[in-house]
Amino acid sequence: MPTRREFLGQSFFAAAAAAAASAQPARRPPNVVLILADDLGWADLGCTGSDFYETPHLDRLASAGVRFTNGYATCPVCSPSRASLQTGKYPQRVGITDYIGAAQPDRWPRPTPLLPAPYREQLPLEEVTLAEAFGAAGYATGFFGKWHLGEAGFWPEQQGYQVNRGGCGKGACPHTPPYMLPNLPDGPKDEYLADRLTDEALAFMEQHRAGPFLSLITHYDVHTPLTSKPDVVAKYRAKSAALGLTPDQRFRPEGASRDRRRQDHAVYAAMMACLDDTVGRVMGRLEALGIADETIVVFTSDNGGLSTSEGTPTSNAPLRAGKGWLYEGGVRVPLLIRAPGRCKPGLVSDVPMTTCDLYPTLLALCGQKLRPEQHRDGVNMAAALTGGMVPGRPLFWHYPHYGNQGGRPGGAVRHGQYKLIEWYGEPKPELFDLLADPGESRNIAEREPKLAVQLQGELARWRRDVGARMPTPNPKAAP
């Protein structure tokens, strides 16, 4: 037992330590920069397997953070997954299941077997978005780039973003002026849109360097139109010519379409290079401002790479198909998270993580209170950034539409290593073992009938839970 003198001495030092601690300024919450590419595929980065595109800045981001090999978008097309990012919910729960601007059933022009399901054409204002959650915590919030979640009245500034540059109802626009974006004046005729959006975002970050801030940079790249800087295109044209690939080496059939299996598209490669440069600029500015260690940076894509139509510019191989399809090439995407002091640099995680998980994960990483009543479908994955355990759960998709890229109405569930796809209106599902067959080339549904029935049941129960709307028979279907 300590003497009275020792006890008083211990009490004095304890009190002094407590006073010193209280005198220290509280560590501010980290900033967040979330960079979302448009139509960028799972295999489009050097660190994810590309041997044609050059992405040194993204590769460095991966080495400084965590790379998720099983990152997923919640839909194979853009608007639904963007709704998930903003709400932390599956897109079916908010009613956005196709890209906004696609034909509704009453305007459906094709004699397909099914009429696509109706869907909502704007993100409801009553949703508490990622920006509104961070804004309530004292963050400055800025949005730079593609929104595509509704027309005027449903833009970022109505959804919690204090600054909006480029975000409107458009799903695509030219990559050089005139941009025809109502809230982004045109720059010089040789300006490149990704550079301009980055300039706007950097100015916002510099203005709010004292933090904290949330900055979403949602590029229109690498979406069509396929255009890029002429000198960069010339470099990759020479690189492509040196490969000397034949059409049979580039493509294989996929339904009525063809799926690109080798990357050698010079213009797309140039777009990738320019996008990568913008990431380098963001990282460089964070360093120059002295806030890199106080800033979480996330990079991902809204859906898989475009590989079966509209120029078929990229390949998601070894994954199957691409944008617009429920195969892995349509929904698996790059996902990189750099969170200084909160992640294990260089970690490669095979834990499945999806778009709606970003909302609760970012709140947790920033020390903010979770909002489970809002991000109902998202899971806090912060533990995965250090290699810790996270809850296992199935992932679901529901796309009751015909995609412009050749895909057809269906739903899917991934549970562990198995993935089932149910094509609506068709009698037999497809079941794949993704561990043994990531390219989804061997349907094992007949070999594993009990597993197929189990996963179909899970998918049906989930559809009921989220209120998923289904396609219906088309009275004008071709005989």
The 8 nearest C-alpha neighbors of each residue, nearest first, counted from 0:
[[1, 2, 6, 3, 5, 4, 9, 7],
 [2, 0, 5, 6, 3, 4, 9, 7],
 [1, 3, 5, 4, 6, 0, 7, 8],
 [2, 4, 6, 5, 7, 1, 8, 0],
 [5, 3, 7, 2, 6, 8, 1, 9],
 [6, 4, 8, 2, 7, 3, 1, 9],
 [5, 7, 3, 9, 8, 4, 1, 2],
 [6, 8, 10, 4, 5, 9, 11, 3],
 [9, 7, 5, 11, 6, 10, 4, 12],
 [8, 10, 6, 12, 11, 7, 13, 5],
 [11, 9, 7, 13, 8, 12, 14, 6],
 [10, 12, 8, 14, 9, 13, 7, 15],
 [13, 11, 15, 9, 14, 10, 16, 8],
 [14, 12, 10, 16, 15, 11, 9, 17],
 [13, 15, 17, 11, 12, 16, 10, 18],
 [14, 16, 12, 18, 13, 17, 11, 19],
 [17, 15, 19, 13, 18, 14, 12, 20],
 [16, 18, 20, 14, 15, 19, 21, 13],
 [19, 17, 15, 21, 20, 16, 14, 22],
 [20, 18, 22, 16, 17, 21, 15, 23],
 [19, 21, 17, 23, 22, 18, 16, 24],
 [20, 22, 18, 19, 23, 17, 24, 25],
 [21, 23, 19, 20, 18, 24, 17, 25],
 [24, 22, 20, 21, 25, 19, 26, 18],
 [23, 25, 26, 22, 21, 20, 27, 19],
 [26, 24, 27, 23, 21, 22, 20, 28],
 [27, 25, 24, 28, 23, 29, 293, 211],
 [26, 28, 25, 29, 211, 210, 293, 24],
 [27, 29, 365, 211, 26, 30, 366, 293],
 [30, 28, 293, 294, 365, 211, 27, 31],
 [29, 31, 294, 212, 211, 213, 295, 293],
 [30, 32, 213, 295, 294, 296, 214, 212],
 [33, 31, 214, 296, 215, 213, 295, 297],
 [32, 34, 297, 215, 296, 298, 216, 214],
 [33, 35, 216, 298, 217, 297, 215, 32],
 [36, 34, 217, 299, 300, 298, 216, 218],
 [37, 35, 300, 218, 39, 217, 220, 299],
 [36, 38, 221, 220, 222, 39, 301, 219],
 [39, 37, 304, 302, 222, 303, 221, 305],
 [40, 38, 304, 37, 300, 36, 303, 221],
 [304, 41, 39, 303, 43, 42, 332, 315],
 [40, 42, 332, 333, 43, 331, 315, 303],
 [41, 43, 47, 315, 48, 40, 49, 44],
 [42, 44, 40, 49, 41, 39, 47, 52],
 [45, 43, 47, 46, 49, 42, 54, 48],
 [44, 46, 49, 48, 47, 54, 53, 58],
 [45, 47, 44, 58, 48, 49, 61, 57],
 [48, 46, 44, 42, 45, 49, 43, 41],
 [47, 49, 45, 42, 46, 50, 44, 43],
 [48, 50, 45, 44, 43, 51, 42, 52],
 [49, 51, 52, 48, 45, 53, 262, 44],
 [52, 50, 49, 262, 263, 53, 268, 45],
 [53, 51, 268, 49, 50, 54, 45, 43],
 [52, 54, 272, 55, 45, 51, 44, 271],
 [53, 55, 57, 275, 56, 45, 44, 58],
 [56, 54, 58, 57, 59, 53, 275, 45],
 [57, 55, 59, 279, 58, 54, 275, 60],
 [58, 56, 60, 59, 54, 55, 275, 61],
 [57, 59, 55, 61, 56, 46, 60, 54],
 [60, 58, 62, 56, 61, 57, 55, 63],
 [59, 61, 57, 63, 58, 62, 64, 56],
 [62, 60, 58, 64, 59, 63, 66, 335],
 [61, 63, 345, 59, 60, 64, 344, 58],
 [64, 62, 344, 60, 61, 345, 337, 59],
 [65, 63, 337, 344, 61, 336, 345, 62],
 [64, 66, 346, 336, 335, 345, 347, 61],
 [67, 65, 335, 347, 61, 334, 348, 68],
 [66, 68, 348, 69, 334, 70, 349, 347],
 [67, 69, 349, 70, 348, 66, 347, 333],
 [70, 68, 351, 67, 349, 350, 71, 352],
 [69, 71, 352, 334, 332, 67, 353, 331],
 [72, 70, 331, 353, 332, 330, 352, 69],
 [71, 73, 330, 354, 302, 74, 353, 301],
 [72, 74, 80, 354, 396, 71, 353, 89],
 [75, 73, 80, 76, 72, 79, 330, 396],
 [74, 76, 323, 329, 302, 330, 322, 324],
 [77, 75, 74, 302, 323, 98, 322, 78],
 [76, 78, 301, 80, 79, 98, 81, 302],
 [77, 79, 98, 81, 80, 147, 148, 99],
 [80, 78, 82, 90, 95, 96, 81, 77],
 [79, 81, 83, 73, 82, 74, 77, 78],
 [82, 80, 84, 78, 83, 79, 77, 85],
 [81, 83, 79, 85, 80, 84, 90, 86],
 [84, 82, 80, 355, 88, 86, 87, 81],
 [83, 85, 81, 355, 82, 354, 86, 87],
 [84, 86, 128, 129, 82, 83, 87, 81],
 [87, 85, 128, 83, 88, 84, 374, 82],
 [86, 88, 374, 355, 377, 83, 358, 84],
 [89, 87, 376, 83, 86, 374, 355, 375],
 [88, 90, 91, 92, 83, 376, 355, 73],
 [91, 89, 79, 92, 93, 95, 83, 82],
 [92, 90, 94, 467, 93, 89, 96, 95],
 [91, 93, 465, 90, 94, 89, 466, 88],
 [94, 92, 90, 91, 95, 89, 88, 122],
 [93, 95, 91, 119, 92, 118, 90, 96],
 [96, 94, 119, 79, 90, 118, 93, 91],
 [95, 97, 79, 91, 118, 90, 94, 398],
 [98, 96, 95, 79, 99, 78, 76, 101],
 [97, 99, 78, 77, 101, 100, 76, 79],
 [100, 98, 120, 101, 78, 97, 147, 148],
 [99, 101, 98, 102, 120, 170, 97, 103],
 [102, 100, 99, 98, 103, 97, 107, 120],
 [101, 103, 107, 106, 100, 104, 105, 108],
 [102, 104, 106, 105, 117, 107, 101, 115],
 [105, 103, 107, 106, 115, 114, 117, 116],
 [106, 104, 103, 107, 102, 117, 114, 108],
 [107, 105, 104, 103, 102, 108, 109, 101],
 [106, 108, 104, 102, 105, 109, 103, 114],
 [109, 107, 106, 110, 102, 104, 105, 111],
 [108, 110, 111, 107, 476, 475, 114, 477],
 [111, 109, 476, 477, 475, 112, 108, 473],
 [110, 112, 476, 113, 109, 477, 473, 114],
 [113, 111, 476, 473, 472, 110, 114, 477],
 [114, 112, 472, 473, 471, 111, 470, 115],
 [113, 115, 473, 471, 470, 104, 472, 116],
 [116, 114, 400, 470, 104, 399, 113, 117],
 [115, 117, 470, 469, 399, 468, 118, 114],
 [118, 116, 103, 104, 115, 119, 468, 470],
 [117, 119, 95, 94, 96, 116, 120, 97],
 [118, 120, 95, 94, 121, 117, 122, 96],
 [121, 119, 99, 149, 118, 95, 122, 148],
 [122, 120, 149, 148, 119, 123, 153, 150],
 [121, 123, 148, 149, 124, 82, 153, 120],
 [124, 122, 125, 126, 121, 93, 153, 119],
 [123, 125, 126, 122, 158, 153, 157, 127],
 [124, 126, 123, 127, 122, 128, 158, 157],
 [125, 127, 124, 123, 128, 86, 373, 122],
 [128, 126, 131, 125, 86, 132, 373, 129],
 [129, 127, 85, 131, 86, 130, 126, 132],
 [128, 130, 85, 132, 131, 358, 133, 86],
 [131, 129, 159, 133, 128, 132, 134, 160],
 [130, 132, 159, 134, 128, 133, 129, 127],
 [131, 133, 129, 135, 130, 134, 128, 127],
 [134, 132, 136, 130, 135, 138, 131, 129],
 [133, 135, 138, 131, 137, 136, 132, 130],
 [134, 136, 132, 133, 137, 131, 138, 130],
 [137, 135, 133, 134, 138, 132, 367, 131],
 [136, 138, 134, 135, 133, 139, 211, 212],
 [139, 137, 134, 212, 211, 133, 136, 140],
 [138, 140, 212, 213, 134, 211, 137, 141],
 [141, 139, 213, 160, 161, 212, 214, 138],
 [140, 142, 162, 214, 160, 161, 163, 215],
 [143, 141, 163, 215, 162, 214, 216, 160],
 [142, 144, 216, 164, 165, 196, 163, 217],
 [145, 143, 165, 217, 166, 218, 216, 164],
 [144, 146, 166, 217, 219, 218, 147, 165],
 [145, 147, 166, 167, 148, 168, 144, 155],
 [148, 146, 168, 170, 169, 149, 78, 167],
 [149, 147, 121, 122, 146, 78, 168, 99],
 [150, 148, 121, 168, 153, 147, 120, 122],
 [149, 151, 168, 153, 152, 167, 154, 121],
 [152, 150, 153, 154, 149, 167, 168, 157],
 [151, 153, 154, 150, 157, 149, 156, 155],
 [152, 154, 149, 151, 150, 157, 121, 122],
 [153, 155, 157, 156, 167, 152, 151, 149],
 [156, 154, 158, 157, 160, 163, 159, 166],
 [155, 157, 160, 158, 154, 159, 161, 163],
 [158, 156, 155, 154, 153, 159, 152, 160],
 [159, 157, 155, 156, 160, 128, 124, 154],
 [158, 160, 131, 130, 156, 157, 161, 155],
 [161, 159, 156, 140, 155, 141, 162, 130],
 [160, 162, 140, 141, 156, 159, 163, 139],
 [163, 161, 141, 160, 142, 140, 164, 156],
 [164, 162, 142, 143, 141, 166, 155, 156],
 [165, 163, 143, 183, 182, 166, 142, 144],
 [164, 166, 144, 183, 182, 143, 180, 145],
 [165, 167, 146, 145, 144, 164, 163, 143],
 [168, 166, 146, 169, 154, 147, 165, 150],
 [167, 169, 147, 150, 149, 148, 146, 170],
 [170, 168, 147, 167, 171, 172, 145, 146],
 [169, 171, 147, 168, 145, 172, 146, 99],
 [172, 170, 169, 219, 222, 223, 173, 224],
 [171, 173, 178, 174, 170, 179, 169, 219],
 [174, 172, 175, 178, 224, 176, 177, 171],
 [173, 175, 192, 191, 172, 226, 176, 178],
 [174, 176, 191, 173, 192, 190, 177, 178],
 [177, 175, 178, 188, 185, 186, 173, 174],
 [176, 178, 179, 185, 175, 173, 188, 186],
 [179, 177, 176, 180, 173, 172, 175, 185],
 [180, 178, 177, 181, 172, 176, 185, 173],
 [179, 181, 178, 183, 182, 165, 184, 167],
 [182, 180, 183, 179, 165, 184, 167, 166],
 [183, 181, 165, 180, 164, 184, 163, 166],
 [182, 184, 165, 180, 164, 181, 185, 178],
 [185, 183, 182, 186, 180, 181, 178, 179],
 [186, 184, 176, 177, 178, 183, 187, 179],
 [185, 187, 190, 188, 184, 176, 195, 189],
 [188, 186, 190, 189, 185, 176, 175, 191],
 [187, 189, 176, 190, 186, 175, 177, 185],
 [190, 188, 187, 191, 175, 176, 186, 228],
 [191, 189, 187, 188, 175, 186, 192, 176],
 [192, 190, 175, 194, 193, 174, 195, 189],
 [191, 193, 174, 195, 194, 175, 196, 190],
 [194, 192, 196, 195, 191, 197, 218, 274],
 [195, 193, 197, 192, 191, 196, 198, 277],
 [194, 196, 198, 192, 197, 193, 191, 199],
 [197, 195, 199, 193, 198, 194, 143, 192],
 [196, 198, 200, 194, 195, 199, 201, 193],
 [199, 197, 195, 201, 196, 200, 194, 202],
 [198, 200, 196, 202, 197, 201, 195, 203],
 [199, 201, 197, 203, 202, 198, 196, 204],
 [202, 200, 204, 198, 203, 199, 197, 205],
 [201, 203, 205, 199, 200, 204, 206, 198],
 [204, 202, 200, 206, 201, 205, 207, 199],
 [205, 203, 201, 207, 206, 202, 208, 200],
 [204, 206, 208, 202, 207, 203, 201, 288],
 [205, 207, 203, 204, 208, 202, 209, 201],
 [208, 206, 204, 210, 209, 205, 203, 212],
 [207, 209, 205, 210, 204, 206, 288, 290],
 [210, 208, 207, 211, 206, 205, 212, 290],
 [211, 209, 208, 212, 207, 30, 138, 139],
 [210, 212, 30, 138, 29, 28, 139, 209],
 [213, 211, 139, 138, 30, 210, 140, 31],
 [212, 214, 31, 140, 30, 32, 139, 141],
 [215, 213, 32, 141, 140, 142, 31, 33],
 [214, 216, 33, 142, 32, 34, 217, 143],
 [217, 215, 34, 143, 144, 218, 33, 35],
 [218, 216, 35, 144, 145, 34, 36, 215],
 [217, 219, 220, 144, 36, 145, 216, 193],
 [218, 220, 37, 145, 222, 221, 171, 144],
 [221, 219, 222, 218, 37, 36, 193, 270],
 [220, 222, 37, 38, 270, 39, 219, 223],
 [223, 221, 220, 37, 38, 219, 224, 171],
 [224, 222, 225, 221, 171, 220, 226, 309],
 [223, 225, 226, 222, 173, 172, 174, 171],
 [224, 226, 223, 266, 267, 227, 222, 221],
 [227, 225, 224, 266, 174, 228, 270, 223],
 [228, 226, 270, 269, 266, 229, 232, 225],
 [227, 229, 231, 230, 232, 269, 226, 191],
 [230, 228, 232, 231, 233, 227, 226, 269],
 [229, 231, 233, 232, 228, 234, 227, 269],
 [232, 230, 234, 269, 233, 228, 229, 235],
 [231, 233, 229, 269, 235, 266, 234, 230],
 [234, 232, 236, 230, 231, 235, 229, 237],
 [235, 233, 231, 232, 237, 236, 238, 230],
 [236, 234, 265, 238, 237, 232, 233, 239],
 [237, 235, 265, 233, 239, 238, 234, 232],
 [236, 238, 240, 235, 239, 234, 241, 233],
 [237, 239, 235, 241, 236, 240, 234, 242],
 [240, 238, 236, 263, 242, 241, 237, 235],
 [241, 239, 237, 243, 242, 238, 236, 244],
 [240, 242, 238, 239, 243, 237, 244, 236],
 [243, 241, 239, 240, 244, 238, 263, 237],
 [242, 244, 240, 241, 245, 239, 238, 263],
 [245, 243, 242, 248, 249, 246, 240, 247],
 [244, 246, 248, 247, 249, 243, 250, 242],
 [247, 245, 249, 248, 250, 244, 251, 259],
 [248, 246, 245, 249, 250, 251, 244, 260],
 [249, 247, 245, 246, 250, 244, 261, 260],
 [248, 250, 261, 246, 260, 247, 259, 245],
 [251, 249, 259, 260, 258, 247, 248, 257],
 [250, 252, 258, 257, 253, 259, 260, 247],
 [253, 251, 257, 258, 256, 254, 250, 255],
 [254, 252, 257, 256, 258, 255, 251, 320],
 [255, 253, 256, 252, 257, 405, 406, 258],
 [254, 256, 253, 257, 405, 252, 406, 307],
 [257, 255, 253, 254, 307, 252, 405, 258],
 [256, 258, 252, 253, 307, 251, 250, 259],
 [257, 259, 307, 250, 251, 306, 253, 320],
 [258, 260, 250, 314, 306, 249, 261, 311],
 [259, 261, 314, 249, 250, 316, 258, 262],
 [262, 260, 249, 314, 259, 263, 248, 316],
 [261, 263, 314, 313, 264, 51, 260, 259],
 [262, 264, 239, 265, 261, 51, 268, 313],
 [265, 263, 267, 312, 266, 262, 268, 313],
 [264, 266, 235, 236, 268, 267, 232, 263],
 [267, 265, 269, 232, 268, 264, 226, 227],
 [266, 268, 270, 269, 264, 265, 312, 271],
 [269, 267, 271, 265, 266, 52, 270, 264],
 [268, 270, 272, 266, 232, 271, 267, 231],
 [271, 269, 267, 273, 268, 272, 227, 221],
 [270, 272, 268, 274, 269, 273, 275, 267],
 [271, 273, 269, 275, 270, 274, 53, 268],
 [274, 272, 276, 270, 275, 271, 269, 277],
 [273, 275, 271, 277, 276, 272, 270, 193],
 [274, 276, 272, 278, 273, 277, 54, 56],
 [277, 275, 279, 273, 278, 274, 272, 280],
 [276, 278, 280, 274, 279, 275, 281, 197],
 [279, 277, 281, 275, 280, 276, 282, 56],
 [280, 278, 276, 56, 282, 277, 281, 283],
 [279, 281, 277, 283, 278, 282, 284, 276],
 [282, 280, 278, 284, 283, 279, 285, 277],
 [283, 281, 279, 285, 280, 284, 278, 286],
 [282, 284, 280, 286, 281, 285, 279, 287],
 [283, 285, 287, 281, 286, 282, 288, 280],
 [284, 286, 291, 288, 282, 290, 283, 287],
 [285, 287, 291, 289, 283, 284, 288, 290],
 [288, 286, 284, 289, 285, 283, 290, 291],
 [289, 287, 285, 286, 290, 284, 208, 205],
 [288, 290, 286, 287, 291, 285, 292, 284],
 [291, 289, 293, 285, 292, 288, 286, 294],
 [292, 290, 285, 286, 294, 293, 289, 282],
 [293, 291, 290, 339, 294, 289, 340, 295],
 [292, 294, 29, 290, 291, 30, 295, 339],
 [293, 295, 30, 29, 291, 31, 292, 290],
 [294, 296, 338, 31, 337, 30, 32, 29],
 [295, 297, 32, 337, 33, 336, 31, 294],
 [298, 296, 336, 33, 335, 34, 32, 337],
 [297, 299, 34, 335, 334, 35, 33, 336],
 [298, 300, 334, 35, 333, 36, 335, 34],
 [301, 299, 36, 35, 302, 39, 37, 332],
 [300, 302, 77, 37, 80, 72, 38, 81],
 [303, 301, 75, 72, 330, 38, 300, 76],
 [302, 304, 329, 40, 322, 330, 321, 328],
 [40, 303, 305, 39, 38, 321, 322, 306],
 [306, 304, 322, 321, 311, 313, 38, 307],
 [305, 307, 311, 313, 321, 259, 258, 314],
 [306, 308, 258, 311, 257, 404, 256, 305],
 [309, 307, 311, 404, 310, 306, 305, 256],
 [310, 308, 311, 307, 404, 305, 312, 223],
 [309, 311, 312, 308, 307, 306, 225, 305],
 [312, 310, 306, 308, 307, 309, 305, 313],
 [311, 313, 310, 264, 306, 267, 305, 314],
 [314, 312, 306, 262, 311, 305, 304, 259],
 [313, 315, 259, 260, 262, 316, 306, 261],
 [314, 316, 42, 318, 328, 40, 41, 317],
 [317, 315, 318, 314, 260, 319, 42, 261],
 [316, 318, 438, 315, 319, 437, 260, 42],
 [319, 317, 316, 438, 328, 315, 327, 437],
 [318, 320, 328, 438, 326, 327, 316, 439],
 [321, 319, 328, 258, 326, 329, 306, 324],
 [322, 320, 329, 328, 306, 304, 303, 305],
 [321, 323, 329, 303, 305, 75, 304, 324],
 [322, 324, 75, 402, 406, 404, 76, 329],
 [325, 323, 406, 329, 326, 322, 321, 75],
 [326, 324, 329, 327, 75, 330, 323, 411],
 [325, 327, 324, 328, 329, 319, 320, 330],
 [328, 326, 329, 330, 331, 318, 319, 325],
 [329, 327, 321, 320, 319, 318, 315, 303],
 [328, 330, 321, 303, 322, 324, 75, 327],
 [329, 331, 75, 303, 72, 327, 302, 71],
 [332, 330, 71, 327, 70, 328, 41, 303],
 [331, 333, 41, 71, 70, 303, 40, 300],
 [334, 332, 41, 299, 70, 300, 335, 40],
 [335, 333, 299, 70, 67, 298, 66, 332],
 [334, 336, 66, 298, 297, 65, 61, 67],
 [337, 335, 297, 65, 64, 296, 338, 298],
 [336, 338, 64, 296, 295, 63, 65, 339],
 [337, 339, 295, 341, 342, 336, 340, 64],
 [340, 338, 341, 292, 342, 337, 295, 293],
 [341, 339, 342, 338, 292, 343, 293, 344],
 [340, 342, 338, 339, 384, 343, 364, 385],
 [343, 341, 384, 385, 338, 340, 344, 339],
 [342, 344, 385, 346, 384, 345, 64, 65],
 [345, 343, 64, 63, 346, 342, 62, 65],
 [344, 346, 62, 64, 63, 65, 343, 347],
 [345, 347, 65, 344, 343, 348, 66, 64],
 [346, 348, 66, 65, 67, 345, 349, 68],
 [349, 347, 67, 350, 66, 68, 346, 65],
 [348, 350, 68, 69, 67, 351, 347, 70],
 [349, 351, 348, 69, 352, 67, 383, 68],
 [352, 350, 69, 70, 349, 353, 71, 67],
 [353, 351, 70, 71, 350, 69, 356, 354],
 [352, 354, 71, 356, 72, 355, 70, 73],
 [355, 353, 72, 356, 84, 357, 73, 83],
 [354, 356, 87, 377, 83, 84, 357, 88],
 [357, 355, 377, 378, 354, 353, 358, 359],
 [356, 358, 360, 355, 359, 354, 361, 84],
 [357, 359, 87, 361, 360, 356, 129, 355],
 [360, 358, 379, 362, 361, 357, 356, 369],
 [359, 361, 379, 357, 363, 380, 362, 381],
 [362, 360, 364, 363, 359, 358, 357, 365],
 [361, 363, 367, 359, 365, 360, 364, 369],
 [364, 362, 366, 360, 365, 361, 367, 359],
 [365, 363, 361, 366, 362, 360, 381, 341],
 [366, 364, 362, 363, 367, 28, 29, 361],
 [365, 367, 363, 364, 362, 368, 28, 361],
 [368, 366, 362, 365, 363, 369, 136, 364],
 [367, 369, 370, 362, 366, 363, 359, 365],
 [368, 370, 371, 359, 362, 367, 363, 374],
 [369, 371, 373, 372, 374, 368, 359, 375],
 [372, 370, 374, 373, 375, 369, 359, 377],
 [371, 373, 370, 375, 374, 369, 376, 127],
 [374, 372, 371, 375, 370, 127, 86, 87],
 [375, 373, 87, 371, 377, 88, 376, 86],
 [376, 374, 373, 371, 372, 88, 377, 87],
 [375, 377, 88, 374, 89, 87, 355, 378],
 [376, 378, 356, 355, 87, 374, 375, 88],
 [377, 379, 356, 380, 359, 376, 360, 355],
 [378, 380, 360, 359, 381, 356, 377, 363],
 [381, 379, 360, 382, 383, 378, 389, 356],
 [380, 382, 383, 360, 384, 379, 364, 363],
 [383, 381, 387, 384, 380, 385, 388, 389],
 [382, 384, 386, 387, 385, 381, 380, 388],
 [385, 383, 342, 382, 381, 386, 343, 65],
 [386, 384, 343, 342, 383, 387, 382, 341],
 [385, 387, 383, 384, 382, 388, 348, 343],
 [388, 386, 382, 383, 385, 389, 384, 381],
 [387, 389, 382, 383, 386, 390, 391, 380],
 [388, 390, 382, 383, 391, 380, 387, 379],
 [391, 389, 392, 388, 378, 380, 379, 350],
 [390, 392, 389, 393, 415, 351, 350, 414],
 [393, 391, 390, 394, 414, 415, 413, 351],
 [392, 394, 414, 413, 395, 412, 415, 391],
 [395, 393, 413, 412, 392, 414, 396, 353],
 [396, 394, 412, 411, 413, 393, 397, 458],
 [395, 397, 411, 410, 73, 74, 412, 398],
 [398, 396, 410, 409, 399, 411, 395, 91],
 [397, 399, 409, 400, 408, 410, 96, 396],
 [400, 398, 408, 470, 116, 409, 115, 469],
 [401, 399, 408, 115, 398, 407, 402, 116],
 [402, 400, 407, 408, 406, 403, 115, 405],
 [401, 403, 406, 323, 404, 405, 400, 407],
 [402, 404, 405, 401, 323, 406, 308, 309],
 [403, 405, 402, 308, 323, 307, 406, 322],
 [406, 404, 402, 403, 256, 407, 323, 255],
 [407, 405, 324, 402, 323, 401, 404, 408],
 [406, 408, 401, 400, 402, 409, 405, 324],
 [409, 407, 399, 400, 398, 401, 423, 422],
 [410, 408, 422, 423, 421, 398, 399, 397],
 [409, 411, 397, 421, 396, 420, 398, 422],
 [412, 410, 420, 396, 419, 395, 421, 397],
 [413, 411, 395, 419, 394, 418, 458, 396],
 [412, 414, 418, 394, 393, 417, 415, 395],
 [415, 413, 393, 417, 416, 418, 412, 394],
 [416, 414, 417, 413, 393, 392, 418, 391],
 [415, 417, 433, 434, 432, 414, 418, 413],
 [418, 416, 432, 414, 415, 431, 413, 433],
 [417, 419, 413, 431, 412, 430, 414, 432],
 [418, 420, 430, 412, 411, 429, 431, 413],
 [421, 419, 411, 429, 428, 410, 422, 430],
 [422, 420, 428, 410, 409, 423, 411, 419],
 [421, 423, 409, 425, 408, 420, 424, 428],
 [422, 424, 409, 425, 408, 421, 410, 470],
 [423, 425, 422, 426, 113, 112, 408, 472],
 [424, 426, 423, 422, 427, 428, 421, 409],
 [427, 425, 424, 428, 422, 423, 421, 429],
 [428, 426, 425, 429, 421, 422, 444, 445],
 [429, 427, 421, 420, 422, 430, 419, 426],
 [428, 430, 420, 442, 419, 444, 421, 431],
 [431, 429, 419, 444, 442, 443, 418, 420],
 [432, 430, 418, 442, 417, 433, 439, 443],
 [431, 433, 417, 434, 436, 435, 416, 418],
 [434, 432, 437, 436, 416, 435, 431, 417],
 [433, 435, 432, 416, 436, 437, 417, 431],
 [434, 436, 433, 432, 437, 416, 431, 438],
 [435, 437, 433, 438, 439, 432, 434, 440],
 [438, 436, 433, 439, 434, 318, 435, 317],
 [437, 439, 318, 319, 436, 440, 317, 327],
 [440, 438, 437, 436, 441, 431, 319, 433],
 [439, 441, 438, 442, 436, 431, 319, 437],
 [442, 440, 439, 443, 431, 436, 430, 432],
 [441, 443, 430, 429, 431, 444, 440, 439],
 [442, 444, 446, 430, 445, 431, 447, 441],
 [445, 443, 430, 447, 446, 448, 442, 451],
 [446, 444, 448, 447, 443, 442, 451, 430],
 [445, 447, 443, 444, 448, 442, 449, 450],
 [446, 448, 444, 450, 445, 449, 443, 451],
 [447, 449, 451, 445, 450, 444, 446, 452],
 [450, 448, 452, 451, 447, 453, 444, 454],
 [449, 451, 453, 452, 448, 447, 454, 444],
 [450, 452, 448, 454, 449, 453, 444, 455],
 [453, 451, 455, 449, 450, 454, 456, 448],
 [454, 452, 450, 456, 451, 455, 449, 457],
 [455, 453, 457, 456, 451, 452, 458, 450],
 [456, 454, 458, 452, 457, 453, 451, 459],
 [455, 457, 459, 453, 454, 458, 460, 452],
 [458, 456, 454, 460, 455, 459, 461, 453],
 [457, 459, 455, 461, 456, 460, 412, 454],
 [460, 458, 456, 462, 461, 457, 455, 463],
 [459, 461, 463, 457, 462, 458, 456, 464],
 [460, 462, 464, 458, 463, 459, 457, 465],
 [463, 461, 467, 459, 465, 464, 460, 466],
 [462, 464, 466, 460, 461, 465, 459, 467],
 [463, 465, 461, 462, 466, 460, 467, 92],
 [466, 464, 92, 462, 467, 463, 91, 461],
 [467, 465, 463, 464, 462, 92, 468, 91],
 [466, 468, 462, 91, 465, 463, 469, 92],
 [467, 469, 116, 466, 470, 117, 399, 91],
 [468, 470, 116, 399, 471, 467, 115, 117],
 [469, 471, 116, 115, 114, 399, 113, 468],
 [470, 472, 114, 113, 473, 469, 115, 116],
 [473, 471, 113, 114, 112, 474, 470, 476],
 [472, 474, 113, 114, 476, 475, 112, 471],
 [475, 473, 476, 472, 112, 110, 113, 114],
 [474, 476, 473, 110, 477, 111, 112, 109],
 [477, 475, 110, 112, 111, 473, 474, 478],
 [476, 478, 110, 475, 111, 112, 109, 474],
 [477, 476, 475, 112, 110, 111, 474, 473]]
